[in-house]
Amino acid sequence: MTEKEHTKIAKDLLVGKTIKDVVYLSTNDANHSRWFVRPVMIIFDDKSVIIPMRDDEGNDGGALHYYDNEKSETIGVLWND
């Protein structure tokens, strides 16, 4: 798949959505996925969710990097209890 095709999929899924809440994946859900860490989940107003993953195969949760003109921040993962 080309970058253009990947970009279209991402735009179709994300553009225009409004973030309603941000929470960390529960310990139970992380265990169910056999993940060692609990990534942040971004929940939209239409109840769709983004969960960052370590890789395309979903082998573990992943961190997000945020930046704008004033700051750069990593939204890290929590180790699964």
N, C-alpha and C positions, 0 to 999 in steps of 0.2 A: 504494500500500500504506500502511496506517495505522501509527502508532507502535506500537499494540498488536500488529499482525501482525509488524512488524519485531522487537519484543521477544520474541514467542513463538519466532520462528526462532532468535534469538540464544540464548535460554535452552535451547531444545531441543538446540542444538549444543554449548553450553559448560558448563551447570550440571552439577556432579558430576565434571568431569574433573580429573585431577591432572597438574600440569606435571612433565615428566620432564627436560627440558633446555631451554636457551636458547642459540642460536647465531645468528651473522649469516649471511644469505643468501650463498652463494658467489659469487665473481666470475663464474664460468661461468653460473650460473643467472640472475644479474642481467643479463648480456649477452644471454642467450637471451630474456629478457623485454623487452629493449631499455630497461632502466632505467639511470639515471645513478648511483643510490645503492643501497646494500645495507642493507635494513632488518633488524632483529632478527626471528628466527623463534622462536615459542613452540611447543615440541614436547610433546605430551601422551603419557601412558603407553599410549594406544591407537593411537599412531602418527599421529594427526591433528595438523595444524599450523595455526597462525595466522600470517599474514604481513601486517603493516599496509601499506596502499596509500595513495597520495596522494589518490585519488578513486575513485568507484564504477566507473570504466572501467578501472582498473588501469594508469594512465599512469606510475606510478613508485612506489617504496617510500615508506613513511611512518614518522614517529616515533610513539612512544607517550608519553602523559603518565601518570605514576603519582603518586598522592597518598594519604596516610593522615593520621591525627591528628598525626603527628610530623614529616612531611617531604613535600616536593613535588619531583619529579624528572622530567626528560625523558630517555627512552631514545632517543637520537638514531640517525640513519642514518650509514653509512659511505659516502663517495664511492667509486664504482666505479673500480677501477684500470684 
